[in-house]
Amino acid sequence: MFEASRAKALNQLDNFVENNLAEYSKLRNFDFGPEKRSNVSCLSPYITHGIINEKEVIQKSLNKFSFSKNEKFIQEVLWRTYWKGWLELRPNVWTDYLLELNKIKNEFQNNQDYLSAIEGKTNISCFNEWVKELKDNNYLHNHTRMWFASIWIFTLELPWQLGAEFFMQHLYDGDAASNTLGWRWVAGVQTQGKHYLASEWNIKKFTNNRFQNIKLNENAPPKVSEKSYQIIKQDFNNPPNIEDKNLLIFENNFSFEITDFKDNNFKKIYLVSNSNEHRSIKLSEKLIKFKSLLIKDQEQRLNDQSIDCQIINISEITNIENCFALYPTVGENLDYINSNKLKINFLYRNLDQLAWQYCNKGFFNFKNYIPKIVSSFN
């Protein structure tokens, strides 16, 4: 489903905008099965890795239809931007998640219910199908992710932290913010007391009756967390002079040619690969390979423009002097930089500088600023 190249991503974007965007708001919640994905864009694996960006996607959609006709699609594209900003203002949520996960993994490593869940051998047939689809395609429909997480937490009664890890191990579009906060939201700890409960009628309706006889816990109370997180004031300003430096690019920005810094002169660009050796959450072989192919695709495109670049392992960035980095956002790559106390000047995207200031509250508040954010693209 997901060829690891910018050319393929652009082709997919054009095809979706031309043929399926018109029906998006009406059909987006339906999961018709892995072979029938035309009702959604399937662009998230590319947006996550910066192969294409939100600005590009939204501008293409606005070239086709007005903002009002596109509003739902634009909101969905910017959800990821919002989650990232929310986590940037509360980075301890990610740190605490990894600590909790580490503790829970030891407790559950031989738990039969957990092992049955990740092997797709539960007594819930739709859930088992989704486990297979996740491992086969490294993707799930957004609505299905909510059902999956809800069943995991409230019917199978497994810790949400393990479910979030399972998604991160396999999803091509997994990132620390969207994944962790999405699972927290379903559990009821992101918005305290507000959880998402999957129901048989909802799954039947939005899978076009592909699944029958779904026995779920539809009355479970939300999970409770004693922790609350205060906003930590952050500075997302760029340094005044960024010429003649080396540039590090991490796995969230693998299309340098569409970044805000494409016209700056850098001595050399280093494309940073992060293997499982340096990750808290070990990724599946298929996901590691997907990232590897994307990084090689970026290398080829930079070579075609005669830009001096090199792929390096994250452990090698300690040897690079006089460098800036496109900001990797809260997650495994930033963890590596922080844990090794590396002094690197970060470069922030214009979109993030603008959008993240509106991520201090919930998404409904953020939505009010979307027209302002979109108007800044011009």
C-alpha positions, 0 to 999 in steps of 0.5 A: 500500500505504501511505496517509500518515495516522495513521487508515490506520495505526491501521486497518491495526494493528487489522486485523492484530491482529484477523485475522492476528496469531494466525498471525504467528510461523508465517508471518512468514518467508514472502514470498508476493509484494507482493499477499499481505502479510497474514502480516506487519503492514506497520506499519514505515513508520508506526512509523519516522515515529512515526505509531504507536509501539511501545508502541501496537502492543504494547499492542494485540497484548497486548489480543488475546493473552498475552505468550507467544503474542505474544512473537515479534511483540513481539520483532520490533517492538522490533528497531528500538528495539534497533538505534536504541539500539545505534547511539546508544551507537556513533554513529561507526558511522553517521559512518564509514558515510557517509564510506566511502559517499562514497568508494565512490560515486565509485569505482562511479558508472560500474561496470556491475555496480552500475548493472545491480543498481540497474536490476534487470538482473542475471542473477538473476531474483528479485533483479531482481523485488525491485528493481522491487518496492522502487521500486514499493512502497517496501517489501520483506518483511524476509526478502527484505531479507536475501536481497537484501543477501546477493546484493548483497554475496556474489554480485554482489560489490558494497560493502554500503555502496552497497546500504544507500544504495539501500535508504535511497533507497527504503524508506518505513521506512528509518532510519539504525540499522535499515538500516545495522546490518542491512546490516552484519550480513548482510555479517559486520561487525556481529557480526564473522565472522558473516554471512548467506548466502542460499541457493537452497533457502531462497528457494524454500521461503519464497517458496512456489516463486515463483522457480526456478534461482537461482544464488548464491554460497553459500560466500562468507566474511564481509566483514572490517572492521578497525574496532571501536567502543567504547561512548560513554556517553550521557546520555538524561535530560530537562530538569526544566522543559519548559513554555512553550518552542517544540518541534521535531518531526522525521520520527521523531515525527509523532504528537505526540498519542501522545508522552510530552510531549503534556500539556506546554504548548509555545508553538508546535510546529514540524514539521521537513521535511528536503529532499534538499538537506540529506541525505547520502543523496538520497531518491527522489521518492516517499519525499520525498512520503510524508514530506511527506504524513505531516507534513501529516497531523500538521499537520492533526491538531494544527490540529484540536486547536487547537494552534499549529503550523507546518511549516518546513524544517530550514534554518529551525530556526536562527531558532527561539529558546528551543526543545526538540526531540523527539530525532531519533536518530542520522541525517540530522536530528541530523547537521544539528543537529551540523554547524551547532552548534545548541544544542537541548535534546532530549526523550527517549521513556520507552521509549528511556530504558529500552530503550537501556541494554540495547543495549550487547550483542547482541539475544539479551541485549536479549531478556532485558529485553523482559518488563521493558520491556513491563511498564513500559508499564503 
